[in-house]
């Protein structure tokens, strides 16, 4: 990958939010969960479709804090409009593990 400048990094708006609702998304091409994430303040609640079914159930996600890119344009995922990109890392088998703060932080907090 090419190097980026600090100004390039600042263009990516990564915030902390709390999952307030999670629903199975069986219509997706790959197994996914529909998420509603509350970022508080001016951002509010945003939606995302996430392929995280290997490690997570919808019920277990409620109340979980996650990191997400909030300044992407909305993207149609099947019949669902995804407004953010929830961030994760692959495990040894390619399953997604969500990136979360290790202590509770205010919703809407920006990564720096």
Buried (B, 14 or more C-beta within 10 A) or exposed (E): EEEEEEEEEEEEBBBBBBBBBBEEBEEBEEEBBBBBBBBBEEBEBBBBBBBBBEEBEBEEBBEBBBBBBBEBEEEEBEEBEBBBBBBBEEEEEEBBEBBBEEEEEEBBBEBE
